[in-house]
Amino acid sequence: MIKTIKPVRKDSRYTVALEWLENENPRYVVRFSGEVLGHFGTYSGAVMLAVGDSARRRGCLVVEAVED
């Protein structure tokens, strides 16, 4: 069973789940309303993507400098 986490409080459209992709190792997949936004090897990277995307959708200026 895949545990799905909702990292953005007050917006349950964002989810992070540890899933097996084409790679050998599982990755943390970030979704917004079921649409994949990206995937990361670390939980913290996935949460940063979800929180940053949420802020951008609300009109905030988001500076991105993290690569995975």
N, C-alpha and C positions, 0 to 999 in steps of 0.2 A: 504494500500500500504506500502511495506517495503522500507525504505530508505537505500540504500547501499552507504557506504562511502569507499573511496579509501585512506587508511592512509599512504601509502608509495608513496611519490612523485617520479615520473619517472618510476614507475612500477605498471601499472594498473591491473596486475594479482592478486594483493592482494585486498581483499574486507572485510569489516566488516559490518554486518547487524544485527539488532535486530530482533530475530526470536523466535517463540514459539517452544520449544522442548518438550520432554516428561515431563518436570517439569511444575509446575503451572505457574511459572514466566517466562517472556521472558529472553533470554540470548543473548549476543553479540557473533555471530558466525564469526570466522575468516576463510577465504578461500584463497587458492592459486590456480589459474586456475580452480576454481570450486571444488577443493578437500578441505574438511574440515580439518583444522589444529587444531582447538580447539574451546572452547567456554568459556565465562567468564560472571560473573554477572555484571562486570563494563566495561565501554568503555575503560578506561585507560589500564586495563589488556589485552584487546583484541588488542589494538594498540601496546602495548609492545611486544606481541607475533608476530604480523605481522612485525614490525620493526626488531626484533631480528632474525626472520627467514630469512628476506631479507639480513641482514648482514652476517648470517651464509652461505647463498648460494653464497655470494660474497667472501667468504674465510676469513671473520673476526672471531676472537676469541670472543665468546659470553659467559658470565658468567650468569647463571640462578640461581635466588634465590627467585623468586616470586611464591607462590602457591595460587591457587584459590579454 
